[in-house]
Amino acid sequence: MISLTQISKSFGRHQVLNNIDLTVTKGEVVVILGPSGSGKTTLLRCVNYLEKPSDGEISIGDFKVNCKHARKKEIHQLRQKTAMVFQQYNLFRHKTALENVMEGLLIVKKLPKEEARKRSIALLEKVGLGSKLDAYPSQLSGGQQQRVGIARALALEPEVILFDEPTSALDPELVGEVLAVIRKIAKEGITMIVVTHEMGFARDVANHVVFMDGGVIVEEGTPTEVFNHPREERTKQFLKRITPELNYSI
Amino acid sequence: MGAPFDISYVFTFLPKLLGTLGTTLLIVGCSLLAGIIVGFLVALPRLYKVPVLKTCSEIYISFFRGTPILIQLFLFYYGLPEILKLIQVDMTRTPVLVFVILTYGLHTGAYMSEMIRAAVQAVDKGQVEAAYATGMTGVQAFTRIVLPQALGIAIPVFSNLVIALLKDTSLAFTLGVMEMTGKAQTLGSLTQHFIETYIALALIYLVISFAIEKLLLLAERRLLRHEKRSTAEIRSFKIHKNWSYRRIIAELGPGKGGAGL
């Protein structure tokens, strides 16, 4: 179980996150929605300390980090329990697809090379890239790079995988292949926190939807609750804007 | 002035000058090594914004980049022994070559540190974030992810620095070091065939510079093999109906630029 307690973050005087509480149970897929600037990406980046929260507590299982005085070692441990899939993929540019997945296994998990190789190949096959093992990121399409990114995150066997707008930088026709992979691993019971603008995906895959605006959680609940019966006015407005009726008259 | 021009002297001078090539390369090699080490030490405080050391680095860099190498040579050769005399260190027996390598090493170090800083900063920030997110420590992220990519980015600048250093070593003769230019001076005075010695000398510098350039280009290609070719690759294409071969930059193959219309 992962819980964020009273997480706050400010850049200078600008308060981006304001006392956020969020609990994620094991195997759950949490989707965070919200307009841009609502702090959803910042919140996600706080979970693995790519962004340092100004205040609050992060706990994963029995492991707790108090953000006011977190030590380097604690941050390092926290990061080993999480993995992240980035909007811009951020694959290691000088390494092949296979090496990208193996890197964490060799360096962080300290697995023997053969073992790491075997596991990495299996994972790349799982995301449909068994034929691209030796391709460098620059030789792959955006969708393929993102799937390598997902395999790299899976390889670490983290407690939670954080997805930071995983399809936002993709060409529209490549979004499907990436979402299909995320769907597939969601079914396997891997805990995930996903920031996305893909409403259809959120509705299908999420167990728990969180709507954020202005650095606070406005509303949360099951997809049915949030999408079909939103309680808050702000949620209603947002959903109306982002899912317009598609009956254009020409 | 001097004896009449005679091209055959160029060929007799070449092997004589090549005899001192070793000294020139020794200066280049040692200074380069010193330069890389110093460059790293100086670049790190600036990259990691270490308060006092950062300012020291900046002062060091502005001194060595802002004064002529010839003046630096004189300052070190004549000035350093005077200063060290104050703390009872005798440098009268130290070979000139030590001063020369020290000066060139520190001089190159200033440029190297700027090269390293620029290259490290040119690596995408997302790469470090991905490394941290994977669970690597700061040192692991730097040595395994940032540094290999920075090396590839730095090579074109490095290539320039090595060639500049090679040519700068020609100034070491002013302190009486018998490297190639020094040797050329003596040969010229001896035979009065100055022009021929300088032609031979220029040829040697040219060939070595060319070799260094090509060698480092190969290194760059290897280090950046993961990128789509960014260094313009020259290939020969056969142009239709015309039996001549033209050299065209690869990205502008004959199919592009309207040739197919």
Interface residues (C-beta under 8 A of the other chain):
Chain A: N48 L50 H76 R79 Q80 T82 A83 M84 F86 Q88 N90 L91 F92 R93 H94 K95 T96 E103 G104 I107 V108 Y136 P137 S138 Q139 R152 L156 L162
Chain B: D124 G126 Q127 E129 A130 A131 Y132 A133 T134 G135 M136 T137 Q140 R144 I145 P148 Q149 G152 R225 H226 E227 K228
